[in-house]
Amino acid sequence: MSDSHTLISSQTLRSGGLKSYTHQGMKIFILHLKLKHIKRKLKEWNKNEFGNIFKAKEEVEKKLQDINQILMSKGFTEERKELVNSLQQEWDKRCY
């Protein structure tokens, strides 16, 4: 039997500050479990760090549409110009 199929009686997984836990099984299965755990942690981090980027993008698009309608009907003022620049920067930040 090759080394990759050797059964491991107990394997403690520690990776990058992730919580420790114990599994029994073949090395490849333990690797699978470790990767699955890391994937779950990365998803949690991504959601906490960035939130729902699609919803945020839609909100900025709506704000830009609203200000464009105001600009077309009421004209350009310095305050509105600053608002457009601010929304454009927020758009760029969300999209790139």
C-alpha positions, 0 to 999 in steps of 0.5 A, a space after each residue: 500500500 502506498 504512503 498516500 493511502 496509509 491510514 492515519 489514526 488521529 490527525 490534528 489540523 492547524 492552519 493559519 489560526 484556524 481552530 483545531 479539530 481531529 479527524 481519522 482517515 486516509 491522508 487524502 480525505 484529511 486534506 479534503 476536510 482541511 480544504 473544505 474547512 479553509 473554504 468555509 472560513 474564506 467565505 465567512 471572511 469575504 462576506 464580513 470584509 466585503 458584504 454583498 458587493 452586488 447589492 452595493 453596486 446596485 445602490 451606487 448605480 441607483 444613486 448615480 441615475 438619480 443624480 443624473 436626472 437631477 442634473 438634467 432637470 435642474 442643472 449643474 452646481 458645485 455641490 452636485 458636481 462634488 456629489 457626482 465625483 463622490 458617487 463615481 469614486 464609490 462606484 470605482 471602489 466597488 467595481 475595481 
